[in-house]
Structure formats: structure tokens, C-alpha cells
Amino acid sequence: MLSAIADRAGVRVTPRNEAYYRRIAEKALAVAGVVEPPVSIPDIIASLGIPIVPVNLPQFFTAAIIAEDGVPVMVSNFAKPEHERRRALAHMLGHVLLLQEDPQIGYPRQTTDHAEADIIAHELTMPMLMVLEQSRLWFNDYRYLSRLFAVGEGAMLERMRELGIVENQQPVRWDY
């Protein structure tokens, strides 16, 4: 119904599904020139002119985007393990990329649903094409790939399951 109204009005409506959010991440990776793992999330953030301020805070705090004189600043708790900080920075970068794609959406301050930023962060830290390529090179060794992509072993194994590289019962499959 909405698409029919938009077509008559001459407005192009882009469906907001997982593929849409993955394309946003792929575009950011292409602009940053990232072609192999690990993806440097801080470098992509720096290329956008957003500073990352390291702080030492209690364990319940991981990261946040704050406005400093109208400019976004990312605050990251360096008391957290590196993989948690990296995941949080990728999530916040997802919010920034969403805002760049559609400035009217704003930051989701009043909601706990951040699924869109999570999809983008997931694709930024473990890009589908890179995971597929590297899993072929390294015989689907999720432990090695987790270190290569700077993510936890569980996260890499789950990503490989999502992509159909490994099955639920067999975490490592050797292809000869």
C-alpha cells in the first residue's frame, strides 16, 4: 500500500531490511578501503572525524555517543576487554552510519531496540564476504578466524553458522 502511494508520488522507498543495513556497512567498508581482516573500527570512526575518548569507568558502562559542542564524540570504557570495546564502537558506528543514510531518523535515545545498529556492527566486524574468503583459506578454523577478525570464538562460530559454513553439530569442517 505504502509503496504504491510512493510510486504514484514519484518517491523511491527503500525497504529497511537486513540487506539494506548490510549494504550500509559494505559501503562504509568500501569507502574506508578495508579489504582484509581485521576491520579497524577506530580507523573508520576517525575517518568520519569523530573522536574516541578513552575513559576508565565502572564495569556496567561500555560506551556512549555524547555531543560536545554539537559534534558527536564516542566515549569508550577502557576498563572493558578489547573485544567488548570493539563491539560497542562498531554498534555506535552503526548508529552514525544510519544517521548519515537518513538524517531524519536521529539517535534512538528513547528506545531499547537497537537492532539496526547491531546488524551494521555485525557486518562491520565480520563482513560476510571476508568471512567466506578467509574460512576457505583457513579450513573453517573458527578459532583462528576469531583471532584474525578480533572477535570472540563464540561470535565467529555463530557467524559461520549464519553463513552456512559450518553446521550446528560440527564446528570445524575440513574441505580437501
C-alpha positions in Angstrom: 0.0 0.0 0.0 2.7 2.5 1.0 4.9 1.6 -1.9 2.0 2.1 -4.4 1.4 5.6 -2.9 5.1 6.4 -3.0 5.3 5.2 -6.6 2.5 7.5 -7.7 4.1 10.4 -5.9 7.4 9.7 -7.6 9.2 8.9 -4.3 11.6 5.9 -4.1 11.1 3.9 -1.0 14.0 1.7 0.1 12.9 -1.3 2.1 14.5 -1.4 5.5 15.5 -5.0 5.9 18.7 -6.8 6.9 20.1 -6.5 3.3 19.6 -2.7 3.5 21.6 -2.4 6.7 24.3 -4.8 5.3 24.7 -2.5 2.3 25.3 0.5 4.6 28.1 -1.5 6.3 29.5 -2.6 3.0 29.6 1.0 1.7 31.4 2.1 4.8 34.0 -0.6 4.4 34.5 0.3 0.7 34.9 4.0 1.5 37.4 3.1 4.2 39.3 0.8 1.8 39.0 -2.2 4.0 39.8 -5.4 2.1 41.1 -7.8 4.7 40.6 -8.5 8.4 40.7 -7.3 11.0 38.5 -4.3 10.3 39.8 -1.3 12.2 36.6 0.2 13.6 38.5 3.1 15.2 40.1 4.0 11.9 36.6 4.1 10.2 35.3 6.3 13.1 38.4 8.6 12.8 37.8 8.9 9.0 34.4 10.4 9.9 36.1 12.9 12.1 34.6 11.5 15.3 37.0 11.4 18.3 37.1 8.4 20.6 37.7 9.3 24.2 39.1 6.5 26.4 37.8 6.6 29.9 38.1 4.2 32.9 34.6 3.7 34.4 32.8 1.0 36.3 32.1 -2.3 34.6 28.5 -1.6 33.9 29.4 1.1 31.4 30.8 0.2 28.0 30.4 3.1 25.6 28.3 6.0 24.6 27.9 8.8 22.0 27.8 12.2 23.5 27.6 15.7 21.9 30.4 18.0 22.5 29.5 21.5 21.1 27.2 19.8 18.7 29.8 17.3 17.4 29.5 13.6 18.2 32.2 12.1 20.5 32.4 8.4 21.3 33.3 7.6 24.9 34.7 4.1 25.4 35.4 2.4 28.7 39.0 1.1 28.6 38.4 -1.0 31.7 36.5 -3.4 29.5 38.1 -6.1 27.4 39.2 -5.1 23.9 36.6 -7.3 22.1 33.8 -5.7 24.1 35.1 -2.1 23.4 35.4 -3.0 19.7 31.8 -4.4 19.6 30.5 -1.3 21.3 32.4 1.1 19.0 31.0 -0.9 15.9 27.5 -0.6 17.4 27.9 3.2 17.8 29.4 3.5 14.3 26.3 1.7 13.1 24.1 4.5 14.6 26.3 7.1 13.0 26.1 5.4 9.6 22.3 5.1 9.9 22.1 8.8 10.6 24.3 9.6 7.6 22.0 7.5 5.4 18.8 9.1 6.7 19.3 12.2 8.9 15.6 12.2 9.9 15.9 9.0 12.0 18.1 10.6 14.7 19.7 8.7 17.5 17.4 6.2 19.3 17.6 7.8 22.8 14.1 6.7 24.0 14.1 3.1 22.9 16.0 0.0 23.9 15.7 -1.5 20.3 19.0 -1.0 18.5 18.6 -3.9 16.1 19.6 -1.9 13.0 22.9 -0.7 14.6 23.5 -4.3 15.7 23.1 -5.6 12.2 25.5 -3.0 10.8 28.0 -3.6 13.6 27.9 -7.3 13.0 28.6 -6.8 9.3 31.4 -4.3 10.1 33.3 -6.6 12.4 32.7 -9.8 10.5 31.9 -8.9 6.9 30.2 -11.7 5.0 32.5 -11.8 2.0 35.7 -11.6 4.1 34.5 -14.4 6.4 33.6 -16.6 3.5 37.0 -15.9 1.8 39.1 -16.4 5.0 37.2 -19.5 6.0 38.2 -21.2 2.7 41.8 -20.2 3.2 42.0 -21.4 6.8 39.9 -24.6 6.5 37.0 -23.2 8.5 39.0 -23.0 11.7 36.7 -20.7 13.7 39.3 -20.3 16.5 41.9 -19.0 14.1 39.3 -16.8 12.3 38.1 -15.3 15.6 41.7 -14.1 16.3 42.0 -12.9 12.7 38.8 -10.9 12.9 39.5 -9.8 16.5 36.2 -11.2 17.8 35.3 -13.9 20.3 35.3 -17.5 19.3 31.6 -17.8 20.0 30.8 -14.8 17.8 32.8 -16.2 14.9 31.3 -19.7 15.2 27.8 -18.2 15.3 28.7 -16.0 12.2 29.9 -19.1 10.4 26.7 -20.9 11.2 24.6 -18.0 9.9 26.5 -18.1 6.6 26.1 -21.9 6.3 29.9 -22.5 6.5 29.6 -24.9 9.5 26.7 -27.0 10.8 25.5 -26.9 14.4 27.0 -30.3 15.3 30.4 -29.8 13.6 32.2 -26.5 14.4 35.2 -27.3 12.1 34.7 -28.9 8.7 37.8 -29.8 6.7 37.4 -29.4 3.0 40.0 -31.3 1.0 
